[in-house]
Amino acid sequence: MEPNKSIQDGIFSAVERIRDAVVSVDSSRINYNGYGVAPVKGSGSGIIVSSSGYIVTNNHVIQDSENVMVRTPDGQEYDGYVIGGDSATDIAVVKIEKNGLKYAELGDSDSSRVGQIVLAVGNALGLPGGPTVSMGVIGAIGRPMPWADFIFEGLIQTDAAINPGNSGGPLVDLYGNVIGINTAMIPFAQGMGFSIPSNTVKRVMKEVLEHGRIIRPYLGISGISLNKDVSRQFGIRPTEGVLIVRVSRNSPAHYAGMQRGDVITSIGETSVKGIKDLLEQLSKHRPEETVRITILRGGKPFEARARLSVIEPDLFPVNE
């Protein structure tokens, strides 16, 4: 009984530590169509990350909104001001005019492990009475979004229930540390939700506060990290690198001659073992720089030179 009691105590402690920092974020905008106008409303969650009223939520919760309202756990409502957001990582920062707030600390997501017990906290379905808590485990780390047309940074996959309204709420460990921001679930799958790692959130939040947006170099591919299983599945020889599954039209990768099925093995003199390495190396360059990218095509090395561009805040490559 003692191990179960320890887990139960950990859940109680984690919820107690985090619940006062979880807020409801409601947005509204006017939709214009050929027949008139209609209000469009959205609802999600957010996390207070400073006592002075800064809140992290999902970008899709507040994107294109004309009004944002934040409701704190004590029932108070405040106008929310969007500081900035990033579509590619689905992170946004909102500010309310209130000081002395209880806030959550963003933990170190790199210390997360597959099989670790986690809690998803948020305003599921917008139900009254405070945040909803669900429990699960981390099923995978570094997952790309299955339906993304561009590179999403690796996400935490969990079977903790993530429902509409949970978006923007925290994923926490049993110590109450925020290791992720819940962003999506797959409706046709059982127990498969995704969270943005807290280390990504910290980096994005820092740039949003400094610049109002993320200024990142854009290559224009979708890819997956290679390992033995993936290489065997696709019948390719290398077991490390990034397998390109899509090249966006008119992107730097397109103009550099990169193709679906190519395997990226290095940028410059630095080897690339997976998506994380690729993103890390790209982030060291600025838009308009030309980078040397070594790829394998049909088992033979090929060097591409790509002149990076800027990924715009609203850039979502369309289906071709």
Secondary structure, 3 states (H helix, E strand, C coil): CHHHHHHHHHHHHHHHHHHHHEEEEEEEEEEEECCEEEEEEEEEEEEECCCCCEEEECHHHHCCCCEEEEECCCCCEEECEEEEEECCCCEEEEECCCCCCCCCCECCHHHCCCCCEEEEEECHHHCCCCCEEEEEEEEEEEECCCCCCCCCCCEEEECCCCCCCCCCCEEECCCCCEEEEEEEECCCCCCCEEEEEHHHHHHHHHHHHHHCCCCCEECCEEEEECCHHHHHHHCCCCCCCEEEEEECCCCHHHHCCCCCCCEEEEECCEECCCHHHHHHHHCCCCCCCEEEEEEEECCEEEEEEEECEECCCCCCCCCC
